[in-house]
Amino acid sequence: MTAPPVQALLDAEGRIVSAAEPLLALQRQAGGAEDGLLAIPALAALVHLARRLAIPISRAVEVADGAADIDMWVEVRPMEEGFALAILDWQTRRPHEPAGTAEGQAGWAWQVDAHLRFQAVEADAATLGHEPPHAGDLLTAYLQLDTGTAEADFAMPLIEALALRAPFSGQIARLRADGAVLYQLSGEPLTDPSGVLTGYRGHALRIEGPTDDSATSVPDASLFSPALAQRLDQALRQPIGRIIAHASTISGQHEGPLRQDYADYAADIAAAGRHLMALVDDLADLQAIERPDFATLREEVDLADVARRAAGLLKVRAGARQIRIQAPALDERLPVRAEYRRVLQILVNLIGNAVRYSPPESMVWVRVDEENGRARAIVADQGAGIDPADHERIFERFERLGRSGDGGSGLGLYLSRRLARAMGGDVTLESAPGQGARFTLDLPICSPG
Amino acid sequence: MGGLMTIGNDPGRERTHGGGGASAYLARRLIADARHSADLAALTEGASRRWPGRLLAETRFHLAAMVNAIELAIAVAIADPQVRAVVEALGPGYARNAIEREPGLLSPDLLAHLRRRAAVAALLRQADVMRPRGTPPALVGIALEPPQADALAALAMAEQGWCAPMLLDAAMRPDLPAEPFHDLAWSVAALLVRGCEQAADPAVAKAIAQATESVVAHHDEGQGAIALARRFARGVPAAARPALAIAALADARLLPFAALAECETGLPVEPAIEALLEADETARHALFRLMAVDDATAFRAAELLAPFTGAAADGDEALARFVESYRLYDRALATQWLAGETKPRALADKLALIGHPR
């Protein structure tokens, strides 16, 4: 959720007429009076520019606040008698020197939101020697917080600091993908202007520690060990991506003519590569979803908009088989409480299945509606339909109902339902042989306020 | 032109990424990056135009990645398996490494095109941090009919291809206009022929030439981002163009802006992009005036473009002066500038020779 802007009114000379407290605090710290000329240099310069040019000006600004820095987006708008100043996206950063950082020791900087989801990481796989966390990954899913030595009395500095909104250091954490990799974490809280915690920013220092075999043998409910999942990702995704790119270039004959049999081989390679990549994606999702701590974001998402986007993404594939997709009308809106990319993933899967199993020159309908306080996206096709006896089985892992060679992994519907349920919804099916299929994604509606 | 300064290891070694661990791989990559950068910097030393570091980095990446793709395409198009084996024996990324030693192969026109392309890509890379978090791009706020929305989406996808992760050994679709593609393809071909000289087989050069001819003949410039930008702009109703152009400028998307400007003014896309990057602000003033760009957007655009135009060195003062002089630059002056820019190049050159103002 974005914090409300910090606002101020200035007179024609740039003196503060009124201002929100966080800005006044900065003004006082800069040595300015609460009703005096704006004394914060970066903001004063913007006001000066806006006055000189008589145009609205907005830009990212960094302001010093004692030992911390504040990143902000500032808008200055000339008015009849003065200026309106609005500060959006106020982020306080406290520089942190992690305790015990010896010169030459490797470390990396990270930033998480208030839910401990990574927002930024200043490291890459080559530097770390392992896959870095991705934006949105839970810190606790990526690293297993450790109590350190026995005499530490099961200290969990990060958790204690989180409760107190305080800085911390000395948090021992073990890479879940490789229990032999140990880090010492330290960090500082980030707050918005009203003091609400928006996350932590800190440093991860690689440390040597005794091998703890028990840490690597923590039972995992997932299909694969985290290490295997990571190896799958690292070992397969990049080479497959290159195979697809090169094979597509060759088969498309973008760079020149080619004997047709070679072009066809390349097209086969590209198609097989895409299938493999989809399988790797599905397996990676499966790995994530089956972790006990898997959670989705809850943000306001326009289900109608996502449905239109998903339909748009599949338009070309549908067009190749003369299948028309009828998406929700452009003016339709249906706000739901869910995670945008997961909803898109589910709808792409449902519409993709509909396109895959529909006869040529048929229709796929994508509609959204509200029923009993729930939001629904319905994907209906004119395919062969599914026997009611298989309606639940089709949502099982690797279930293909005897079909093969159509590019599916057998995980799409399983993942879709698990994702929908993680967001407080579900995916259900109504169908009968010869009558097409109608999949419904049900999600909690986003109530006003 | 002889070989330029090189730094570090044997290029042959860096092509084998196996073994040595992550740190060795990283070190090899850093050395390769530094060397390529130094070579390109040396290449552009004599150029009259300014090449800031960001442009150099982008140009280096686009050049390397497109050379990799063309090299692959030529190798695949060689019909004779024996010749293909000779070329393949050079190893992956041969042409990219070789072009560092023969940068004179790149014509000034090709370098100028790469520079424009790099500027477009560099701005796209930072588009997300040039507005407050959570705020949608300005172009998203303008309702479009489905065909234009589709065309804009296709363009956005092509633009994304221009700002892929900057890995020098990656391949990038060489979606260049015909002339620079022709130039680059034959540069790669020349390097491959040179590389295969040890084979002492005249059939090799002939086969590479034939393969390159076929690659060049099948290049479709209509699939490139510039062509997609033109397609988008031409589909937009004339009345909607100025608002879209201003939104594109605010979003740091130079391609749609330049394509819309082309529809409005007749100035082709590439000269329009060049006008945005000129050190002399007259061209920017004229183009903005012709596109009815308001003062606030002109300020923002000047700010975005400052790293490339050289205005960044003078900070806000330069931006303020830009807007103030823009206010004095009226449409009549802009029209006069346009007339000069849209003259046939040969005529303009001859007029310049006899001292006639352009």
Interface residues (C-beta under 8 A of the other chain):
Chain A: T2 A45 L49 R52 L53 I55 P56 I57 S58 R59 A60 W73 L88 D89 A125 A126 T127 L128 G129 R242 A245 H246 T249 I250 Q253 H254 E255 G256 P257 L258 R259 Y262 G312
Chain B: G21 A22 S23 Y25 L26 R29 A69 I70 L72 A73 I74 V76 A77 A79 V129 M130 R131 P132 R133 G134 T135 D150 A153 A170 A171 R173 P174 A211 T212 S214 V215 V216 A217 H218 H219 D220 Q223 D294 D295 A296 F299 R300 E303 D316 L319 A320 V323 E324
